[in-house]
Amino acid sequence: MRYYTDIPHLIEIKEKIPSLVKNPFLLKGVERPSPAQKPSSHRKEKIEKRPSWNVSLVIMGRKGRYAIINNLFVKEGDMIKGYLVKKIGLEYVILTKDGQREVVYISK
């Protein structure tokens, strides 16, 4: 409904203008999802954020190999944030989780 105020008396116009009713951006034959529809939850996959590692020190002695990773003192065979400390080398630490290997070098 439109009201014209420039006419002495208010006139109610009940006409529809087809060019204004039709959306020019809609394609014929293509349905768009209604705003009430939500994306299905099975499509959302939980993306696990990989932890950031900071190896600050490696100690190699007669009793074993040790490292400080993210300010935690660990030795070979320890678990840290779900990762296994597989091997400690002179300048690196090898961490494994779910069969994937990650090599982290000493921060300089």
C-alpha atoms as one frame of an Amber mdcrd trajectory, in Angstrom:
protein
   0.000   0.000   0.000   1.185   3.464  -0.822  -0.136   6.773   0.341   0.226
   9.922  -1.662   0.358  13.043   0.448   0.542  15.490  -2.432  -3.148  14.853
  -3.297  -5.595  16.854  -1.219  -7.229  13.750   0.166  -5.333  10.596   1.111
  -5.858   8.012  -1.541  -5.098   4.415  -0.774  -3.663   2.585  -3.725  -3.888
  -1.168  -3.633  -1.994  -1.947  -6.737   1.097  -4.033  -7.025   3.762  -3.037
  -9.413   5.138  -6.275 -10.956   8.578  -4.816 -11.615   9.018  -4.066  -7.905
   7.591  -7.342  -6.635   9.889  -9.550  -8.700  13.432  -9.992  -7.397  15.794
  -9.482 -10.361  18.596 -11.408  -8.632  16.748 -14.714  -8.332  17.424 -17.308
 -10.996  14.537 -19.240 -12.477  14.381 -22.838 -11.299  16.853 -22.321  -8.448
  15.479 -22.612  -4.948  17.105 -20.684  -2.199  17.045 -22.042   1.340  14.590
 -20.437   3.688  16.116 -18.382   6.492  14.639 -20.766   9.064  16.723 -23.680
   7.763  19.952 -24.281   9.589  22.886 -26.159   8.114  22.931 -29.771   9.172
  25.184 -30.532  12.110  26.707 -33.622  10.487  28.610 -31.373   8.102  30.402
 -29.619  10.913  33.583 -31.477  11.626  35.497 -30.796  14.758  38.796 -29.313
  13.706  41.463 -30.035  16.241  43.897 -27.194  16.673  47.474 -28.381  16.687
  49.374 -27.209  19.770  52.323 -24.920  19.280  55.571 -26.330  20.601  58.523
 -24.529  22.135  61.572 -26.679  22.869  63.862 -24.553  25.012  66.403 -27.094
  26.316  67.699 -30.599  25.607  69.732 -32.573  28.169  71.496 -35.788  27.204
  73.053 -37.711  30.071  73.945 -41.219  31.190  70.537 -41.765  32.750  68.516
 -40.617  29.749  67.502 -37.809  27.459  65.359 -34.948  28.707  63.855 -31.801
  27.226  61.889 -28.769  28.287  58.868 -28.387  26.004  56.431 -25.529  26.658
  58.039 -25.091  30.099  57.431 -28.760  31.027  60.279 -31.145  31.862  59.833
 -34.357  29.825  61.797 -37.481  28.943  61.494 -40.000  26.116  58.259 -41.960
  26.511  56.343 -39.179  28.314  53.016 -37.803  27.065  52.411 -34.081  26.584
  49.030 -32.727  25.374  48.175 -36.152  23.943  51.485 -36.467  22.064  54.135
 -39.089  22.824  57.716 -37.876  23.204  59.187 -40.479  20.851  62.794 -39.340
  20.604  64.970 -36.534  21.923  67.949 -35.607  19.757  70.722 -33.023  20.145
  68.684 -30.166  18.644  65.200 -31.614  18.170  62.349 -33.591  19.725  60.131
 -36.031  17.815  56.503 -36.106  18.943  53.914 -38.587  17.638  50.133 -38.753
  17.803  47.808 -41.095  15.912  50.677 -42.319  13.751  51.690 -38.830  12.659
  55.175 -37.601  13.439  56.122 -34.034  14.266  59.722 -32.840  14.560  60.245
 -29.776  16.751  63.603 -28.010  16.818  65.126 -26.062  19.712  64.119 -22.392
  19.739  67.087 -20.131  19.225
